[in-house]
Amino acid sequence: MRSTGNPDAQRLRDEQQGGRMVPLEAIRGIAAVIVVVYHGLLGFAPRIIEGGDAPGQVLREFASGLVNGGAAVSMFFVLSGFVLCLPFSRGGGLRRAATAIFKRWPRLAGMTIIACLFAWVLIRISGDTYAVAGHATHAQWLATHGNSPLKAHPAPTWYGALEEGAISVFTLGHVHYDSALWTMRIELFCSIAVFLLAPLMFALRRPAPQLLLLAGAAVLAGTAFPCTYLADFLCGMALALAFKAGRLPRLNGAGAGLLIGVALFSFGFRGSQHFLIYAPVRAVLPAGDTNHYVWDCGAAAVMVAVLGYAPLYRTLSRPWGAWIGILSFPIYVVHEPILLSLGAASFLQGRSLFGRPEGVALAVLVTVVASLACAIPLAWADRRWCAALGRLTQMLVPAGRHKTAAERAG
């Protein structure tokens, strides 16, 4: 799997100069768009992603693996484990860990507060449009406000949205306003685990004890939600350790293509399927919430392919990759409130004017475009917020002045 090109110099230059590896941020942005499209299909065309045994249904479900929202979330978590672990290779130990932990909650909460308040405004404007659209599409997810029925909770208020975005989405996993934020509690506590483990992992230096410790942590976390998702972050940590030690392979086109094929196979896996090709996978999976273990393999394959194959790395390093990476977090946190309001209204209007397929297409298009439009100012606000956190951290922890741009951004 040797390549005629060597991506190592460019990768290290990206890490040292900008603090961010643009291709990995581009992957995060692509995953965010996949989540938007997945939720659009889940809400307005659920049959596309439903299972079935008839030949046409099997083919349709396998193709829908290309927009598997669960796999995209696993991609987020593996990427987080990688990028949050990597700065510890430059030393700093417990001081760096304490600084990172200090910044992590406010870094995430800045965006979740905005998202919940934004969702509250859209709920006030759109009312139960989502429920009407959900009954029309026979989509339980849409009809129940993204599996978080509003009628099961107190009436939405701006104060409730503020409290949820700032506190309860992290402490209790409440997602009454924006159910896409269910990942934030996992992101916060697994990030803290990474910050505490990373100094020890890099201090060990040898791969055998590193892998033994990572495997032990994954086993101890178990397979019960939400602790099981720690394995995703540990997978990213393992990749970061291998990357810094120079143990990731250099690939040619065939090797990279093989890994991308493995990733697509992994991302096509779902718990509801009965495909014969996935029978061996199903046989070795432990009981519990473990589908994401398969998706972690796909995420790792994607990252190894990007980091090991120079042409792919350069392609994702272009300006579009940088931009979609910057917009990824804002897109993720605002797309669901937009889908449940503007998207639902667009579907109903398009169906009445043109027909059901056109209504579905219009709803998905409006959701994607509106999410991108809202993400641009949110990305600007997020960058300013991260910069302010970086300055505050430098004031409180003077030793932090050596940090890179990525570390200051959290």
Salt bridges, closest charged atoms under 4 A:
ASP8 OD1 - ARG11 NH2 1.94
ASP8 OD2 - ARG250 NH2 3.02
GLU15 OE2 - ARG90 NH1 2.89
GLU15 OE2 - LYS244 NZ 3.55
GLU25 OE2 - ARG20 NH1 3.68
GLU25 OE1 - ARG28 NE 3.71
GLU164 OE1 - HIS176 ND1 3.43
GLU187 OE2 - ARG104 NH2 2.86
ASP232 OD1 - HIS292 ND1 2.56
ASP296 OD2 - HIS292 ND1 3.84
GLU336 OE1 - HIS39 ND1 3.77
ASP382 OD1 - ARG107 NH1 2.89
GLU407 OE2 - ARG90 NH2 3.02
GLU407 OE1 - ARG96 NH1 1.85
